[in-house]
Amino acid sequence: MDPRFLPHNSHLADPGRFEETDPQLRHLAGRPLQHRSSLLDRLPASVPGIYSLGGGRQTGKSTLLKQWMADRLRNGVPPAAIAYFSGELIDDHHSLLLHMEEHLAAAPEEQFNYLIVDEVTYIRDWDRAVKYAADAGRLAQTALMITGSDLAFIQDARMRFPGRRGDATVADFHLYPLSFREYLMLDGRVSELEGHLEQPSRIPAETVDAIYSAFARYLLHGGYLTAINDFAEFGAVRNSTLATYSDWIRGDVLKRGRREPYLREVLGAIVKRYATQVTWNSLAADLSIDHPRTVADYVALLERMDAVVVLPALLEDKLAAAPKKARKLMFSDPFILHAVRAWLAPQNNPFERQILAATQDPAWASRIVEATVASHLHRFHPTYYIKAQGEVDVAYVRGGRFWPVEIKWTSQLRPKALKQIARYGNGAIWSKDQRTGAINGVQTLPLPIQLLLVGE
């Protein structure tokens, strides 16, 4: 193996100490809170094929893959049957194919192999190497896992390798930041709630208080484990953690041939119009960018990078997006919002002066909560908002129908603002109130508890 890859393949020297010597696993072990993604139980065990793992920057894809390698070693897989390559160190498909063939040639005969190529999109024409290896029968006994931070590469894999993906039921995986439920799982509190979430009135009052307190913390650090651990250790998200994410997002955008001044303007426009209705024309009118199509292209790139969620209006009769209506733009996690704001308007103490200030401001807190709900639903269902005679904050499609949800993170609910949601028999209000109830015939439910049910 090329010596450049050895730091990420320390299992070849001493498999028993892999979790101590691997850089990602050693770093994770040193933090107060550690997360094991449920994806680990779904990644391939012994079914050959071409698999993909997508997700935004800093969500922990590399750490997840190292945990998968450690699991394979514990299950008796020979160390020589596992290899991890970083795409950032491989120039083109010729080099990729050479590394793949060297690993497979050195692997034990008749042994099922695990081959990981992390951040494959850094490699020029990477798909040509994978296609050649598959067509030549090199991957007949191999699970090839490719990863990327641009979700378009998953679509590329589906289109470019028809009939070569293997027989696994699921070949494409998506790693998100920790959901609110996963965050609660870090301290084991979710297990106390099993069987009670759908009947909030049965949850003890002290447990409900704890859930609301945890949700308030989640709005500060989001689902990024580094930020979560910062808060656990220091009571704040460190400036360096915020800068690391903003540096990644800027770097990835620039590598795709975009301009930093335009990126700054587009991100600033998203923050300014956060979770409100916008059109490409209205955004472009406030910017130096000449054409609305350019604004749309930048937003589409940020969406592919899993940084932004675009919420279209719903065509209720077709359960599809209304292409001519305005959209809502928001970040896919509270931490991304905080990191972007810290980059756009640098402060000496961004945690206190921007993050705490935003979550304590009623208008900003409402927008952050709405975006958090929308991004959680977006992970599991087609998600929209409703623009009719009135507006409904979120509507998701499940079971052949849409489910409208109004988000009210204020102390008082005004019946006048709920006219549209009251038109639907299956509508619900997710509110700040810890009790269930009803307004104008619409059920009100405690928002953080409902968020724990998303995806169940």
C-alpha positions as CSV (number, residue, x, y, z in Angstrom):
1,M,0.0,0.0,0.0
2,D,1.1,3.5,-0.8
3,P,2.6,4.9,2.5
4,R,0.4,8.0,2.2
5,F,-2.6,5.9,3.1
6,L,-1.1,4.0,6.0
7,P,-2.2,6.5,8.8
8,H,-5.8,5.5,7.9
9,N,-5.0,1.8,7.6
10,S,-3.3,1.2,10.9
11,H,-5.2,-2.1,11.3
12,L,-2.7,-3.6,8.8
13,A,0.1,-3.2,11.4
14,D,-1.9,-4.1,14.5
15,P,-5.6,-4.8,14.1
16,G,-6.0,-5.2,17.9
17,R,-5.0,-1.6,18.4
18,F,-6.9,-0.1,15.5
19,E,-9.3,1.9,17.6
20,E,-6.4,3.4,19.5
21,T,-4.2,4.2,16.6
22,D,-6.7,5.4,14.0
23,P,-6.9,9.3,13.9
24,Q,-10.7,9.5,13.7
25,L,-11.5,6.9,16.3
26,R,-8.8,8.1,18.7
27,H,-10.2,11.6,18.5
28,L,-13.8,10.4,19.0
29,A,-12.7,8.4,22.1
30,G,-11.3,11.6,23.7
31,R,-14.6,13.5,23.5
32,P,-17.2,13.3,26.3
33,L,-20.1,12.3,24.0
34,Q,-19.7,9.6,21.4
35,H,-22.3,8.6,18.8
36,R,-22.8,5.3,17.0
37,S,-25.0,5.9,13.9
38,S,-27.8,3.4,13.2
39,L,-26.4,3.3,9.7
40,L,-23.7,1.0,11.0
41,D,-26.2,-1.8,11.3
42,R,-27.3,-1.3,7.7
43,L,-23.9,-1.1,5.9
44,P,-23.0,-4.2,3.9
45,A,-21.7,-7.3,5.7
46,S,-21.0,-9.8,2.9
47,V,-23.0,-8.8,-0.2
48,P,-20.7,-7.6,-3.0
49,G,-21.6,-4.5,-4.8
50,I,-20.9,-0.8,-5.3
51,Y,-22.3,1.2,-2.4
52,S,-22.4,5.0,-1.8
53,L,-22.4,7.1,1.4
54,G,-23.4,10.7,1.0
55,G,-23.7,13.6,3.4
56,G,-22.5,17.1,4.1
57,R,-19.1,18.1,5.4
58,Q,-18.3,17.5,9.0
59,T,-21.2,15.1,9.6
60,G,-18.8,12.3,10.4
61,K,-18.7,10.1,7.3
62,S,-15.0,9.3,7.7
63,T,-15.5,8.4,11.4
64,L,-18.5,6.2,10.5
65,L,-16.4,4.3,8.0
66,K,-13.7,3.8,10.5
67,Q,-16.3,2.4,13.0
68,W,-17.5,0.1,10.2
69,M,-13.9,-1.1,9.7
70,A,-13.6,-1.7,13.4
71,D,-16.8,-3.7,13.4
72,R,-15.6,-5.9,10.5
73,L,-12.3,-6.6,12.3
74,R,-14.2,-7.6,15.4
75,N,-16.3,-10.0,13.3
76,G,-13.1,-11.8,12.2
77,V,-12.5,-10.2,8.8
78,P,-8.7,-10.4,8.1
79,P,-7.0,-7.0,8.2
80,A,-5.6,-7.4,4.6
81,A,-9.2,-7.7,3.3
82,I,-10.0,-4.1,4.3
83,A,-8.5,-1.0,2.7
84,Y,-9.3,2.7,3.1
85,F,-8.2,5.3,0.5
86,S,-8.7,9.0,0.7
87,G,-9.8,10.5,-2.6
88,E,-8.0,13.8,-1.8
89,L,-4.7,12.0,-2.4
90,I,-5.6,10.4,-5.7
91,D,-5.4,12.4,-8.9
92,D,-7.4,10.5,-11.5
93,H,-9.0,7.2,-12.5
94,H,-5.8,5.6,-13.6
95,S,-4.3,6.0,-10.1
96,L,-7.5,4.9,-8.4
97,L,-7.6,1.7,-10.5
98,L,-4.0,1.0,-9.6
99,H,-4.6,1.4,-5.9
100,M,-7.8,-0.8,-6.1
101,E,-6.0,-3.6,-8.0
102,E,-3.0,-3.5,-5.6
103,H,-5.3,-4.0,-2.6
104,L,-7.3,-6.8,-4.2
105,A,-4.1,-8.6,-5.4
106,A,-2.7,-8.5,-1.8
107,A,-6.0,-9.6,-0.1
108,P,-6.4,-13.2,1.0
109,E,-7.6,-15.5,-1.7
110,E,-11.3,-16.5,-1.7
111,Q,-11.8,-13.8,0.9
112,F,-14.7,-11.2,0.8
113,N,-13.1,-7.7,0.7
114,Y,-14.0,-4.2,1.9
115,L,-12.7,-1.3,-0.2
116,I,-13.4,2.3,0.9
117,V,-12.8,5.3,-1.3
118,D,-13.6,8.4,0.8
119,E,-14.5,11.6,-1.0
120,V,-14.4,10.0,-4.4
121,T,-15.4,13.1,-6.2
122,Y,-12.0,14.6,-5.7
123,I,-10.7,12.0,-8.2
124,R,-10.9,13.0,-11.9
125,D,-13.1,10.6,-13.8
126,W,-13.4,8.3,-10.8
127,D,-16.4,6.5,-12.3
128,R,-14.3,5.1,-15.2
129,A,-12.1,3.2,-12.8
130,V,-15.1,1.8,-10.9
131,K,-16.8,0.8,-14.1
132,Y,-13.7,-0.9,-15.5
133,A,-13.1,-2.8,-12.2
134,A,-16.8,-4.0,-12.1
135,D,-16.8,-5.1,-15.8
136,A,-13.5,-6.9,-15.4
137,G,-14.9,-8.9,-12.5
138,R,-12.5,-7.4,-10.0
139,L,-15.3,-6.6,-7.6
140,A,-17.0,-10.0,-7.6
141,Q,-16.1,-10.6,-3.9
142,T,-15.9,-6.9,-2.8
143,A,-18.1,-4.4,-1.1
144,L,-16.8,-1.1,-2.6
145,M,-18.0,1.9,-0.6
146,I,-17.6,5.3,-2.2
147,T,-18.4,8.5,-0.4
148,G,-18.8,12.2,-1.3
149,S,-20.0,15.5,0.1
150,D,-21.8,16.5,-3.1
151,L,-25.0,14.4,-3.2
152,A,-25.0,14.5,-7.0
153,F,-22.4,11.7,-7.0
154,I,-25.1,9.3,-5.7
155,Q,-27.2,10.0,-8.7
156,D,-24.1,9.5,-10.9
157,A,-23.6,6.1,-9.3
158,R,-27.2,5.1,-10.0
159,M,-27.0,6.1,-13.7
160,R,-23.4,5.1,-14.5
161,F,-23.4,1.6,-13.0
162,P,-26.7,0.0,-14.0
163,G,-26.6,-3.7,-13.3
164,R,-23.3,-3.4,-11.5
165,R,-24.5,-2.3,-8.0
166,G,-25.0,-5.8,-6.6
167,D,-27.9,-7.6,-5.0
168,A,-28.2,-5.6,-1.8
169,T,-31.6,-4.3,-1.0
170,V,-30.1,-0.8,-0.2
171,A,-27.0,0.4,-1.9
172,D,-27.1,4.2,-1.2
173,F,-26.8,5.6,2.3
174,H,-27.1,9.2,3.6
175,L,-25.5,10.4,6.8
176,Y,-27.2,13.5,8.3
177,P,-26.2,15.5,11.3
178,L,-27.7,14.0,14.5
179,S,-31.4,14.4,14.7
180,F,-32.9,15.7,17.9
181,R,-33.8,12.1,18.8
182,E,-30.3,11.0,18.2
183,Y,-29.0,13.8,20.3
184,L,-31.2,12.6,23.2
185,M,-29.9,9.1,22.7
186,L,-26.4,10.3,23.6
187,D,-27.5,10.3,27.3
188,G,-29.9,7.4,27.1
189,R,-33.0,9.5,27.7
190,V,-34.9,8.2,24.7
191,S,-35.2,4.7,26.2
192,E,-37.2,6.2,29.1
193,L,-39.8,7.4,26.6
194,E,-40.5,4.2,24.6
195,G,-44.2,3.7,24.4
196,H,-45.1,7.2,25.7
197,L,-44.2,9.6,22.9
198,E,-47.5,9.2,21.1
199,Q,-49.3,10.0,24.4
200,P,-47.4,13.0,25.7
201,S,-49.8,13.4,28.6
202,R,-48.4,10.2,30.1
203,I,-44.8,11.5,30.2
204,P,-43.8,12.7,33.6
205,A,-43.6,16.5,33.9
206,E,-39.9,16.4,34.9
207,T,-39.1,14.4,31.8
208,V,-40.9,16.8,29.6
209,D,-39.0,19.7,31.2
210,A,-35.8,17.8,30.4
211,I,-36.8,17.3,26.8
212,Y,-37.5,21.0,26.4
213,S,-34.2,21.9,28.0
214,A,-32.4,19.5,25.6
215,F,-34.2,21.1,22.6
216,A,-33.1,24.5,23.7
217,R,-29.5,23.2,23.7
218,Y,-30.0,21.6,20.3
219,L,-31.0,24.9,18.8
220,L,-27.5,26.2,20.0
221,H,-25.3,23.5,18.6
222,G,-27.5,21.5,16.2
223,G,-26.7,18.0,15.3
224,Y,-22.9,18.3,14.6
225,L,-21.1,16.1,17.1
226,T,-18.1,18.4,17.3
227,A,-20.3,21.4,18.3
228,I,-22.3,19.1,20.7
229,N,-19.1,18.1,22.4
230,D,-17.9,21.7,22.5
231,F,-21.0,22.6,24.4
232,A,-20.7,19.6,26.7
233,E,-17.1,20.5,27.6
234,F,-17.0,24.3,27.5
235,G,-20.6,25.4,27.7
236,A,-20.3,27.1,24.3
237,V,-19.5,26.3,20.6
238,R,-15.9,27.3,20.0
239,N,-14.9,29.8,17.4
240,S,-12.6,27.3,15.8
241,T,-15.5,24.8,15.3
242,L,-17.6,27.4,13.6
243,A,-14.7,28.5,11.4
244,T,-13.9,24.9,10.4
245,Y,-17.4,24.4,8.9
246,S,-17.4,27.8,7.1
247,D,-14.0,27.1,5.7
248,W,-15.1,23.7,4.4
249,I,-18.2,25.1,2.7
250,R,-16.2,28.0,1.1
251,G,-13.5,25.6,0.0
252,D,-15.9,23.2,-1.6
253,V,-17.8,25.9,-3.4
254,L,-14.5,27.4,-4.8
255,K,-13.3,24.0,-6.0
256,R,-16.4,23.8,-8.1
257,G,-15.5,27.0,-9.9
258,R,-17.8,29.4,-8.1
259,R,-16.8,32.8,-6.7
260,E,-16.5,33.6,-3.1
261,P,-18.1,37.1,-3.3
262,Y,-21.2,35.6,-4.9
263,L,-21.3,32.8,-2.3
264,R,-21.1,35.5,0.5
265,E,-24.0,37.4,-1.1
266,V,-26.2,34.3,-1.6
267,L,-25.6,33.1,2.0
268,G,-26.3,36.6,3.3
269,A,-29.6,36.7,1.4
270,I,-30.6,33.3,2.8
271,V,-29.9,34.5,6.3
272,K,-31.8,37.8,5.7
273,R,-34.9,36.0,4.3
274,Y,-34.6,33.0,6.5
275,A,-37.6,30.6,6.3
276,T,-39.6,33.2,4.4
277,Q,-41.0,33.1,0.9
278,V,-38.6,34.2,-1.8
279,T,-38.2,34.0,-5.6
280,W,-35.0,33.9,-7.5
281,N,-35.9,37.3,-9.0
282,S,-36.5,38.9,-5.5
283,L,-33.2,37.5,-4.2
284,A,-31.3,38.7,-7.3
285,A,-32.8,42.2,-7.0
286,D,-31.0,42.7,-3.7
287,L,-27.7,41.4,-4.9
288,S,-24.9,42.4,-7.3
289,I,-25.5,39.1,-9.1
290,D,-27.0,40.0,-12.5
291,H,-29.1,37.0,-13.3
292,P,-31.6,35.1,-11.1
293,R,-30.4,31.8,-12.7
294,T,-27.0,32.4,-11.1
295,V,-28.6,32.7,-7.7
296,A,-30.5,29.5,-8.3
297,D,-27.3,27.7,-9.4
298,Y,-25.5,28.7,-6.1
299,V,-28.5,27.6,-4.0
300,A,-28.7,24.3,-6.0
301,L,-25.0,23.7,-5.2
302,L,-25.5,24.4,-1.5
303,E,-28.5,22.0,-1.6
304,R,-26.3,19.3,-3.2
305,M,-23.8,19.8,-0.4
306,D,-26.5,19.2,2.2
307,A,-26.1,22.7,3.6
308,V,-29.4,24.1,2.4
309,V,-33.0,22.8,2.3
310,V,-35.2,24.3,-0.4
311,L,-38.9,24.1,0.6
312,P,-41.2,24.6,-2.4
313,A,-44.9,25.3,-2.3
314,L,-47.2,22.3,-2.5
315,L,-49.6,21.6,-5.3
316,E,-52.2,20.0,-3.1
317,D,-54.0,18.0,-5.9
318,K,-50.8,16.6,-7.3
319,L,-48.7,16.2,-4.1
320,A,-45.9,17.9,-5.9
321,A,-43.9,21.1,-6.0
322,A,-45.5,24.2,-7.5
323,P,-42.7,25.3,-9.8
324,K,-43.9,28.9,-10.3
325,K,-44.5,29.8,-6.6
326,A,-42.0,31.2,-4.2
327,R,-39.7,28.9,-2.2
328,K,-38.5,28.9,1.4
329,L,-34.7,28.7,1.9
330,M,-33.2,27.5,5.2
331,F,-30.1,25.7,6.4
332,S,-30.3,21.9,7.0
333,D,-29.1,22.3,10.6
334,P,-29.0,25.1,13.3
335,F,-25.2,24.7,13.5
336,I,-24.8,25.6,9.8
337,L,-26.8,28.8,10.3
338,H,-24.6,29.8,13.3
339,A,-21.4,29.0,11.4
340,V,-22.5,31.0,8.3
341,R,-23.6,34.0,10.4
342,A,-20.2,33.9,12.2
343,W,-18.4,34.0,8.9
344,L,-20.6,36.8,7.4
345,A,-20.5,39.1,10.4
346,P,-17.4,38.2,12.5
347,Q,-17.7,38.8,16.3
348,N,-15.2,38.4,19.2
349,N,-17.7,36.1,20.9
350,P,-20.1,34.7,18.3
351,F,-21.6,32.2,20.7
352,E,-22.9,34.8,23.1
353,R,-23.4,37.7,20.7
354,Q,-24.9,35.7,17.8
355,I,-26.0,32.2,18.7
356,L,-27.4,32.9,22.2
357,A,-28.8,36.2,21.1
358,A,-30.7,34.6,18.1
359,T,-32.2,31.8,20.2
360,Q,-33.4,34.3,22.8
361,D,-34.9,36.6,20.2
362,P,-38.6,35.5,19.7
363,A,-38.6,36.2,15.9
364,W,-35.3,34.5,15.2
365,A,-36.0,31.6,17.5
366,S,-39.3,30.9,15.7
367,R,-37.5,30.8,12.3
368,I,-34.7,28.5,13.7
369,V,-37.3,26.2,15.1
370,E,-39.4,26.1,11.9
371,A,-36.2,25.3,9.9
372,T,-35.3,22.6,12.3
373,V,-38.7,20.9,11.9
374,A,-38.7,21.3,8.1
375,S,-35.2,19.8,7.8
376,H,-36.1,16.9,10.1
377,L,-39.2,16.0,8.0
378,H,-37.2,16.5,4.8
379,R,-34.9,13.6,5.7
380,F,-37.8,11.1,5.6
381,H,-40.6,12.6,3.4
382,P,-41.2,14.9,0.5
383,T,-41.6,18.2,2.3
384,Y,-43.2,21.5,1.3
385,Y,-45.1,24.5,2.6
386,I,-48.6,25.6,1.7
387,K,-49.5,28.9,0.1
388,A,-53.2,29.2,-0.5
389,Q,-55.5,31.8,1.0
390,G,-53.2,31.7,3.9
391,E,-49.9,29.9,4.7
392,V,-49.1,26.7,6.5
393,D,-45.5,26.4,7.6
394,V,-44.8,22.8,6.6
395,A,-46.6,20.0,4.8
396,Y,-45.1,16.6,4.3
397,V,-46.4,13.7,2.1
398,R,-46.8,10.3,3.6
399,G,-49.1,7.5,2.7
400,G,-50.5,9.1,-0.4
401,R,-51.7,12.3,1.3
402,F,-50.2,15.5,2.7
403,W,-50.0,16.3,6.4
404,P,-50.0,20.1,7.2
405,V,-48.2,21.3,10.3
406,E,-48.2,24.9,11.6
407,I,-45.2,25.8,13.8
408,K,-45.9,28.1,16.7
409,W,-42.9,28.7,18.9
410,T,-44.5,31.6,20.8
411,S,-46.2,31.9,24.2
412,Q,-49.5,32.9,22.7
413,L,-51.3,31.3,19.7
414,R,-53.5,33.7,17.7
415,P,-56.6,32.0,16.1
416,K,-56.5,34.5,13.2
417,A,-53.1,33.2,12.2
418,L,-54.4,29.7,12.1
419,K,-57.2,30.0,9.5
420,Q,-55.5,28.0,6.8
421,I,-54.4,25.1,9.0
422,A,-58.0,24.9,10.3
423,R,-59.2,24.1,6.7
424,Y,-57.6,20.7,6.9
425,G,-59.0,17.8,8.9
426,N,-55.6,16.2,9.4
427,G,-53.7,19.4,10.3
428,A,-51.8,19.9,13.5
429,I,-50.1,22.7,15.4
430,W,-46.7,21.9,16.9
431,S,-46.3,24.4,19.7
432,K,-44.1,25.6,22.5
433,D,-46.8,24.6,25.0
434,Q,-45.9,21.4,26.9
435,R,-49.5,20.3,27.0
436,T,-51.7,18.9,24.3
437,G,-54.8,20.8,23.4
438,A,-56.8,22.3,20.5
439,I,-57.5,25.7,18.9
440,N,-60.2,26.2,16.4
441,G,-60.6,22.5,16.2
442,V,-56.9,22.0,15.4
443,Q,-54.9,19.7,17.7
444,T,-51.9,21.3,19.4
445,L,-49.0,19.1,20.2
446,P,-45.7,19.7,22.1
447,L,-43.2,20.5,19.4
448,P,-40.0,18.8,20.8
449,I,-41.9,15.6,21.5
450,Q,-43.3,15.5,18.0
451,L,-39.8,16.0,16.6
452,L,-38.8,12.8,18.4
453,L,-41.4,10.9,16.4
454,V,-40.2,12.1,13.0
455,G,-39.1,9.1,11.0
456,E,-40.6,6.5,13.4
